[in-house]
Structures are given as structure tokens and as C-alpha cells.
């Protein structure tokens, strides 16, 4: 029997990349995002869109609007006032959510909405679970919602499960400890995932008090095993192993988002100028790094890998 010769690893990778580009259509957007040395992914509410923009020029290199995508016209209103956006799957996809109640997983290469669903309750955050399912947090609804990321039957006929939580504003997966963190008003919650692809669920593991009230943003500190945590008065670093909080050396009070990216990148924050939005992104000391007049920025994050939550080089995967 004649043996098959295996392809060299480098050639195999090139073929795989070529196949992905062919399947995804025009791949220029992916290349532009990958080539950007300092870019932000922004939840921008003046035009109800997600933007990837260059710093400090402000040049927009990518944007997604629901009305220009494959979102059904009747569902476009779900994506009014985007409230968060995270780069996932090795920066090849964007996971976003909106106050209008929608959650969407968007492919950067062709801006196709691979999956979307209605959450409701003023959705403030979303997160990928290890098997590709999604969990979201809603503030006025006071719940987390877990979805089976069913790309064949969305947005209607997909499995969901609600988990009550007070003033839900954030969800972050901790890959090392295999748990989900959510800071809700004045308490930190951790949950265990049942790893059931078809019937995903979360079981509360621990809950303990936090200083202050109305916890808002929770997001990994780049290069550290810790999380940024904001509330109405302070910004903290939270250690998920010791469960200790340390006040961060960052401008304080009413911070909507915090993001870091290691050497050469300042820690950035989004702090409202008007109501809940701003037209600029500032550094930890309050110095302006980015401004676009007329924009309504709710949250802004560096486009960098998130190895706190996902494996290095993580690729799109769905359980079946």
C-alpha cells in the first residue's frame, strides 16, 4: 500500500489560509486589521455601529452596521446603541452586543453576521464560552443568558437559558480557572459552566461583596492574570485567585471601559462627556489619545489577543 506524503506544516498553513479567504470572500478587511499596529474596536452609538479605528489618526479601517449586513430588517432595532465589542477568535471575529437587546458574532473578513440573537433587558456585555456558545449580561433585565451558538437556525429557534443576576453589566471567561466572572452591582459572582453544547447552563460557584456599587466594566488586564473592574467611583484590578482588589493607577469615577495592551500601549479608558457617551478615548492619566467629533463612544478596547479568556491562536469553532 502506497503511503501518502504529508504536506510540510508551512505549506499546509498557507493552503488553509487560502481556503479560508476563498470561503470568506474579500479578505482585505482581515489583512487591514491584522496590519494595524495600534487599533481600537469601538462601540459607536451615533451611527449604531462597531468600528475598528487606527490610533492616533482616527482612520476607520473597518465598520459593521446591522442594516448593511445579513441581519433581517425587522431585527435591525435590536442593535441600536451598541454597548460593547470584543475581538475574538484570534482577532478574526467581533463579538458585540447592544442596548437594543441584540448579540452578534461577526466575521471580520466579509462582515457577515455568523450568529445573532435577541437577549433584551439592556444588554451590556457578551462572552464566548470554551465550546463556542455565548453568554450575555443584561442590566435592566437582571440576568445572564446562555445561548447555543446555532449558526443554522438563528435568530429564532436557538436554545437559551436565563440565570438571574442583579444589574448585569459584564461577563468574562477565565480560561485558567474554568469559570465565568460577573460583577453585579456590589457583588462579584463566579459560575461553573456545564460544558453541555446543546443545553448550556451556568451554576453559581461563589459570590462575595465588592467595594462601592454599580459595577460596570470587567475585562482582562493584558499580560496579567487579573481583571480591570470599574464602578461609579473607582477603577480596580481584581485578582481571580486571591479574590483581592487593588485600586488601579487610572483616572477614577464613572469609567465605562478600560483596556490595556502591554509595552508601548497606554492603558485607555472611555469616560463619558455627555450622558453616557464620549467622542474621545483617553489614557490612564486623562490625556487624549483619540477623538472623532460627533461620535458617541460607549466602550473602546485595544485590538490585541485576549489569552486570559481564549487559547493562543484560537480559531472559530462550534459544537455540534
C-alpha positions, 0 to 999 in steps of 0.5 A: 500500500502506497503511503501518502506524503504529508504536506510540510506544516508551512505549506499546509498553513498557507493552503488553509489560509487560502481556503479560508479567504476563498470561503470568506470572500474579500479578505482585505478587511482581515489583512487591514486589521491584522496590519494595524499596529495600534487599533481600537474596536469601538462601540459607536452609538451615533451611527449604531455601529462597531468600528475598528479605528487606527490610533492616533489618526482616527482612520476607520479601517473597518465598520459593521452596521446591522442594516448593511449586513445579513441581519433581517430588517425587522431585527435591525432595532435590536442593535441600536446603541451598541454597548460593547465589542470584543475581538475574538477568535484570534482577532478574526471575529467581533463579538458585540452586543447592544442596548437594543437587546441584540448579540452578534458574532461577526466575521471580520473578513466579509462582515457577515453576521455568523450568529445573532440573537435577541437577549433584551433587558439592556444588554451590556456585555457578551462572552464566548464560552470554551465550546463556542456558545455565548453568554450575555449580561443584561442590566435592566433585565437582571440576568445572564443568558446562555445561548447555543451558538446555532449558526443554522437556525438563528435568530429564532429557534436557538436554545437559551437559558436565563440565570438571574443576576442583579444589574448585569453589566459584564461577563468574562471567561477565565480560561485558567480557572474554568469559570465565568466572572460577573460583577453585579452591582456590589457583588462579584459572582463566579459560575461553573459552566456545564460544558453541555453544547446543546443545553448550556447552563451556568451554576453559581460557584461563589459570590462575595461583596465588592467595594462601592456599587454599580459595577460596570466594566470587567475585562482582562488586564493584558499580560496579567492574570487579573481583571480591570473592574470599574464602578461609579467611583473607582477603577480596580484590578481584581485578582481571580485567585486571591479574590483581592482588589487593588485600586488601579493607577487610572483616572477614577469615577464613572469609567465605562471601559478600560483596556490595556495592551502591554509595552508601548500601549497606554492603558485607555479608558472611555469616560463619558462627556455627555450622558453616557457617551464620549467622542474621545478615548483617553489614557490612564492619566486623562490625556487624549489619545483619540477623538472623532467629533460627533461620535458617541463612544460607549466602550473602546478596547485595544485590538490585541489577543485576549489569552486570559479568556481564549487559547493562543491562536484560537480559531472559530469553532462550534459544537455540534 
